[in-house]
Amino acid sequence: MKICYIIALHAEAGPLIEHYGMKEVKDFFSPLPCELYKADGELYVVLTGRDRERDLIGCEAACVATMAAIQQLKPDLIISSGTCGGLKRYGGETGKVYISSGVIFHDRRIPDDNAWGTQSLGNYPIWEGAKALYEELKSEGINIGYEKVSTGSSFTLTKEDEAVIEEHGGRLIDMEGAAVAFVCSLYKVPIMLVKVISNLCDEDDGDIAAFFDNLHTASENLLKVNAKIVYSLECRVERQW
C-alpha cells in the first residue's frame, strides 16, 4: 500500500521523518513549494512547504500539496496528520491523539441557500478502514480518540464558527483537514485524518503561546500513533486483510 502523509509543519513531520529515516527528494514538485520525503518502500511525507521562512499553513497550501501528491505519487491512501485544537468541555486533552470520524468546514457560511450551504460545509467521506484502526489501537491500550475534525482558515474562532462546530458535532479544530479531504474526494482517493491536540480552544482562547508550548510533546505523541498505524496498514496488505 502506497501511503502518503500530508503535513503542514516541519515540527509535526520531523519525528515521523526521523523515525523512518526518510530522505528529501529535492525539487520533486518544483516550481511548487511542496516538499517530498520518502522512506524505503512506499511511505511518503509531503510537506506544504515554506514562504517567508514560515511553514505554509491553511487550506490553500493543503489543497496544492494534496493535488500535487495525488497527481505525481498516485497514493492508495492519504493521511492528513498534524496538530489541532481541542475542546475541554467535551473531554479534549492536550497531547491526546485522535483518528477522525468525519471532517467539515466551519467558516464557509452561505445563508439561505441549501445547495451552497451543503457544499460549503463539505462533510467529506473518510476511509472506511479508519474506525477499525481506531478500535485496534484502542484495544492495545493506546490513549486514542475517535472524533470529527472541523476545519477553518483562522487560528481563532468566531461565534459563528463555534455555532457551526457545535451544530455539526466538531470536536477537533484544524486548518487543513477538510481541504485535504476535498481534493481527495475529487480524485476518489481514500483519506483518513490523524490529529493530536496541541491547545484547548475553549480554555486557551486563541493563545498561540500554548500551542508552541505543547508542540514538541504533541508531535512526539503523534509519531507513536502514526508508527502504529503504518505498521498495521503494512500488515493488512501483507496478510491480504
N, C-alpha and C positions, 0 to 999 in steps of 0.2 A: 504494500500500500504506500503510495506516494503522499506524504503528509507535509503540508505547508503551513507554518505559523505566520500570521500577520501581526506584527507588534510595533507599537509606536515609539516607545522609549528604549534607548540603549540600556538604561539601568534595568528595565524589565527583562530585556532579552539576554543581557550579559551572562547571568548564571546558566541559562539554557545553552548558550553558545559554548561557554567554557566546559560545561559538563560533558558535552558530546564532541568536544574538540573540533568544532565547526570552523571552517576556513571561509574567508570572504572571497567571493568571486567578483573581482574588481570590474566596475563599469558594465556589469551584465545588463542593466536596464537603461543604460545611457541612451538619450540625454535626461531621462527621468532621475530624480534624486534617490529613488528606492535603492536599498542595499540588499544583496543576497549573501546568505551564509549557508553553507552546505556541509552536512556530515557524511560519513561513509554510509552507503545505502541510499535510501530515498527519503531523507528527512531534511527539510529546508526551513530556514527562518528568513522572512522578508521584512525588513525594517522600512518604515515610511521615508526615512532619510532626514536630512538636516537643512535648515535655512537660517542664516544669520547666527550660526553657532548654537542653534537650539533644535532639538528634535521636532519634527513636524507632527503636530497632534491635530485631532479633529477629523471630521467626516470627509472633507475633500481629499486630504492626503491619504486617508484609509481607502477611499474609492480608487484612487490612482494606483496605489500599491497592490490592491486586490486584483484589479483588472490586469495589470502587468504580470502578476504572478500566475493568474489563470491562463492568460494567453501564451506565456512563454514556458511555464513549467508543467502545465496540464496536470495539476494535482488531483488525487482521488478524494482528498478531504482537506478543507481549510479550517484552521483553528485560530480564531481571534482571541488573543490572550494578552493580559496585562492587568494593571491596577484599576480599581473602580471605587466609587463612593458607596457606602452602605447606609442603612437606616437602623439606628439603635432601637427605635421603637418596635421594630419587627425582628429583633434578635440579632442584628448585624454586629459582627465582631471584627475589630481591626486585626488583620493578618489571616483571617479565615478565607479559604479558597472555595469557590463555587463553580459548578457546571451549570450553564444556563438552561432553563426550561423554555425560554422564549425570548424574543427581542423586539423592541418597538422604538420609535422616535417619540420624544415628548415635547419638542419645541417647534414642530411644524404645524401650527394651528391654522386651519382654514374653516371659519364658522359657516354654518348654514349651507353646506354642500356635502352631502353624504359620500359621494363618489371621491371627491378630492380629499375629504376628511379621512376616509378609509385608506386611500393611497398614502397620505402623509403620515399616518400612524405606522404604516409598514406591517408590523406583526408577521415577520418573515418566518418560514419554516426552519426548524432546527433538525439536524441529522437525527434520524430515528434511533441510532445507537447510543446517543448521549445519555439517556436516562439509565440504560443498562450499565454504562461505565460508572455513573454516579453510584448506583446501587452496589456494584462490585467493589469500588473503593471504600464505600461506607462499611461494607461487610468486613473489610480488612482493618477496621478500627480507625480509619483516617477521618479527621475532623473536616468534613466537607459538606457543602450545602447544595441545594438544587432550587434556584430561583430565577425569576425573569429579569433580564437586563433592559434598562431604558437608556436611550442614547440622546444626547443633546450636544450643541456646539459651544457650550459655555461651562466653565468650572463651577459657577454659582447657579442656583435655581431661582426662577421667579415663582410667584404664587401660582401663575397659570401653569408653569411646568409641573409644580408639585401636585396640582389638581389632576393633570393627565396621568402622572405616575400613580397617584392614589387610585384613580378610577380603573386603571388597567392592570393593577397588581404588580407594578415595578418594585423591585427590592434592591437592585444594584444599578448604580448610575455611572455611565461611562461616556466617552466622547468619540468612540469609533465603531462599536459592535454592530449597530444596525446598518451602518454604511457598508461594512464588510458583507453583512448578510444580504443587503440589497443587490450588490454586484454578484454574489453567489447565486441569488435567485434568478438573475438574468441568464447566467451561464449554466444553470442547473447543476452546480457543484455543491455537494453536501457541506454544511458548516456546523461547527459547534463552537461555543464560547467558554473559555476558562478564565475566570476573573478572581482577583484577590482584593479584599477591602483594604485600602490604604488610609481612608479617612471616613468619618461618620458625618454625613450631610446634615443630619438633624441635631448634631452636637457641636461640630467644629465650625459651623456657619460660614462655609466658604474659606476657612483659614488654610491657605496653601502651605503654611509652615508645618501644619500637622501632616499633610501629605508627604512632604520631604522628610520629616522626622521618621515616618514609618516605611519609606520607600524601600530601603535596603532589606529589612526583615520581611516585608510583604513579597518582594521579588524572590527571596530565598524560599519562602513557603510555596510560592507559585512553582518554582522549579521542582520541588519534591512531588507535587501532584502531577505536573506535566511529564516528568520522567516515568511515573507510574502509568500514565495514560499512553505514552509512546510504547512502553513495554507491553501493555495489554493489547494495544492495537496490532503490534507486530505478531504477538502470539495468536490473535484471532485469525490473521491472514495465514500464518503457518499451519494452523490446525483446521483451516477452512471452516471456521465457525460462521 
